[in-house]
Amino acid sequence: MRYFSHLFFITILYLCCSTITNAKTIYVDKNGGGDFLTIQDGIDAASDGDTVVVGEGVYTRSFNLTKDLTLTSNSPEHTVIEDSGICHLGYVGQNMIKISNFSFINCSIRDSFDSDIPYDRK
């Protein structure tokens, strides 16, 4: 019996660790230097727990983010999301969404309840 309890514990530990280590980083670069050209395409390709890193430039399309992921850039001064609308994040009550290192122009980040979402500009 003790053997089976240890085996069960090791199996659970393995499953938890393998889920954590499967997170990937997806690169978005509007000039073609990444995996995708648009933020939305990078988000669509991502899974929960992934990180989407956006390259420098001005991105003019809004996006819809409803997954548990990190959306970031390496340069908030040179990575700008500019839109005449709203970047919707969908329902974020159950999601762990982190947005950091962007400059937003003419665009607010809102959830599906039309509430502003805070973000970290570092």
N, C-alpha and C positions, 0 to 999 in steps of 0.2 A: 504494500500500500504506500509506503514511504517513497518507493521508487517512482510510482505514478504521480505523486504530488510534486516531486522534484521535476519530473518530465513535463508536467503541466506548467509549472512555473517557468521553466526554460523556454517552452514553446510560446507562452505569452510574452516573455521578454524579447524573444526573437522577432515576433510579429510587431511589437511596438517599435523596436529599433529599426527594423527594415522599413517601416512606414516613414519614420523620420529621415532616414538616409536616402529615400527615393525622391525627395524634393529636388527640383531642378531649377536652374536659372535660365530664363529666356531673355534674349536680347532683341530690342527693337531699335532700329536705326533707319530713319526716313531716307537716308542716302544709300541704303543697301548694304551696310556693313554689319548687319545683325541677322537674326533669324527671321524677322518680320519687318515690314515697312510701317505698319500702323500699330498704335497702342491696342486697339480693339482686337486685331489679329493675334497679338501676343497674349492678351487676356484670354481669348477664345482657346488658344492652344495650351494654356496653363491648367494645372490641376490644383486642388487645394494644397496649400503648403508651399507652393512654388514662389519664386521671385521673378518679377518682370522688371528688367533694367532698361530704361529708355535712354537712348543716346541724345546728344546735344542737338538742338534745333527747335523750330517752332512747329508745333503740331496743332492743326486747325480742326480736327474732327473730334467731336465729343465721344465718350465711351461709356459703356455700361458694365459695371463690375459687380458681380454677385458671388464671387468665390472667395475662399479664405486664402488670401495671398498678400504678398508685399509688392507694391508698385513704387519704384524709386528711380532716381537718376544719380549720376555722379556729379552733376553740376547744376544746382538750382538757378544760378544766374543765366545759364545758357540752355536750359531745357524748359521750354515754355509751352503751356497748353493755352491756346487762344481760340475762343469760340464765342459766338453770340448767343450761346444757350447755356444749358446746364449739363454737367457731367453727372449722370445718374449712377448711383452705386447699387441700385436695387435694394432689397431688404437686407439691412446690415445688422439687425438685432441678433442673429445667430452667427454672424460671420466675424472672423478676425481679420479685418482688412487694415493694412498699414500703408499709408501714402506719405512719401517724404521726398524732399529735394526737388520740388518743382516751383515754377512761377506760374501763376494763373492770371490771365488777362481776359476780361469780359466773360468769365466763366465761373460759376459757383459749383461746389461739389455738394450734392444733395442725395438723401436717401429716398426711398419710395414713399415716405411720409412727408416729403418736401421739407425736411429739416436739414440745416447746414451740417456738414460733416467736418470736423477739425482735421487738419493735416499738419505734418511737421516739415517746415521749410529749412531747418538747420541753418 
